[in-house]
Amino acid sequence: MGIRQKVKVRGGAAVAVAAVLSLTLAGCGGGDEKPKEPQKPASSQPQGSGAQKPTPTGGGSSEPLEVIATSAGPAGIVLTLNSAVRDQGGFLTVSGQIKNGGSDAFVRVTAWKGDEKGASATSVAGATLTDKAGKKRYYVLRDTEGRCLCTIGITKISAGETIPFFAQFPAPPAGTTEVDFNLPTFATATIKVSG
């Protein structure tokens, strides 16, 4: 094969590669479709990887989150619950925010981890749900390595700071539409279950 033929073959291959790349990039374009809502976490991050954040409801819009309950805690700390949603697979994910309305940093977060052996000291693993009608209490789920399916990495909450959180539980029966949410140091809050 002569030099001229080799150049033509290489040039043709380059054109083919460029065409494939441009089609691939066009397929990744934005379009007019609305972005899909991110899925809720199915398992927790390894410990020490920072606080996990719940998926905001509302698809990333700037609208304020719905408040389904609030509960006062010590030293000006306020727990706001935004959703309690049944997920596929028999789970119930509760998400919300913890705000420090006090004037000092709040560092007594270890009370939120609960009494379970191996619970992360920087988590909300001590949260529980109580189905009063069914007379059953639900604890935060754990992954195969024993880590909670909840927010971890909370070491302190500075004055005025708000930290999002989530906790995932086994879902109560389909007929249960209301449960009590409890996180140690906060008053119990009754919340509606959706989904």
N, C-alpha and C positions, 0 to 999 in steps of 0.2 A: 504494500500500500504506500503510495507516495505521500509526501509532506502535505500537499494540497488536500488530499482525501482525508488525512488524519485531522487536519484543522476543521474541515467540514463536519466530520463525525463529532469531534469535541464541541464544536460550536452548536451543533444540533442537540447534543446532550445538555449543554448549558441552558439552551432555550427551553427544553423539556423540564429541567429542574426548576427554572424560574416560573414556568407556568404552573407546576404543581404547588410551589410555595405560595404563589399569588392566590390560587384557589383555596388553599388551606387557610391563609390569612383572611380571605373574604368570608369563609365559613365561620370564623371566630368573631366577625363583626358584631356591633352592638344591636342593630335592628331596632324595631319599635317595641319589642317585647319588654314587659316588666321583669325586673330581676326576681329570681326565685328567692324566697325567704330562706336564710340559712337554717339547716337542721339543728335541733337541740343536741347537745353533746350526748353521745352514747356511753362514754366512759370518761373517767377523770384523767387529767394530765398527771404525770409523775410528780411526786411531792417535790417541793422546792422550785417548781417551774413557774411560780407566780399565781396570782389569783385568777380563777376562771371566771368568765363573765357569762351571764345568761344571755340567751338570744333575745333581743328586744322584740316586743310585740309591735306590729304596725309596719313591718317591712322597711325599717330604716328611715321612716318619715320623721319630720321634726315635731310631730304632734306629741303632746305629753302622754305618758303611759297611763293606762287606766289604773286606778287605785281600788283594790277590792277589800283591803283592810289595813289598818295601822296598829302598831303596838308600841307603847313606851317602855324603855329600858332604863338602866342606871345612867347617871351622869349626862343626861341630855341626849342619849342615843335613842333614835327612833327607827323602828322597823316598818317599812312600807312593803306590802305585798301587792304585786301587779298582776299575777296570773297563777292559776292552778289548772294545768291542761293535761288531759289524758293523751298519751302518745301511743303510737302503734306498738304492739308487743306487751301491753299490759302495764305500762308505767304511768306515773303521774309526776309531772315536773312543776315544782313551785318556784317562781322567780320573783325577785323584788330588789329592794335596795335597803342598805343600812346607812343612816346619816348621823353624823356627830354634830348635834346642835349645841353642844357645850363649848366652853372656851379653852379647854385643854385637850391634848391628844388622849385618845382612849386606847389603853393597852391591855385591858383585862379580857382579851378575846379568847383565852384558853377555856373559859367556861362554856363556850359554844361548841366545843368538840364533843361533849358528852362523856359518858363513863366507859364506853366500849374500849376494850383492849386494842391497842394499835391505832386508835383514831389520831389523825393529824392534829397537833395542838393549834394549828392555824386554819382550821376548817369550821364549817357549820354542820359537822357530822352529828351533832347532838340534837338536831331538829327532829321532831316527830309529828305525825298526823294521827288524829284520833277520829274514828268513825263512831260517833256516839250511838247512832241507831243500830249499827252492826256490832257494837261493843268490841271493837278491835283497834289496836294501836299499830301503826306502821312506822318503821325506822328507815333511815336513809340507806339506799342500796349500796352495795360494795362491788368492786370489780373482782376479777379472779385473783388479784394480788392483795386484796383486802383494803384497797383505797376507796374512800367514799366517792359516790357519784354526786359530788357537790362542789361548791367553791372551796378552794384551799388557797393558802398563801396569805391569809389576812393576819398581819402581825400587829398593826395598829391602825387607827382611823384618826387622822389629824382633825383639828377643830374645823368645822364647816365642810369637811369632806364627805362625799357620798360614795359608797362602794356597792356595785351590783352583786347579787348572789343568786345561786340556784341550788336546789336540792331535788334529787329524784327518788321517788318512793315506788313501792308496788302499788298499783292502782286499786282502790277499793271497788266493790261490785258496781256494775253499771247503774243500778238504782240509787246509789249514793250520790247526792248532789251537793252535799255540804259536809265539811270536815273542820276540825279544830287544828290549827297549826301552832306548834310551840317550839320556841328556841330558848334554851336556858337563859335566864336573866330578863326575859321579856314576858309580858302578860300574854295569855293565850288569845289567839285571834281566830274567829270563825270565818271561813272563806267558802265561796261557791266554787264548785268544780265545773269546768267546761270541757267540751269535747267528748 
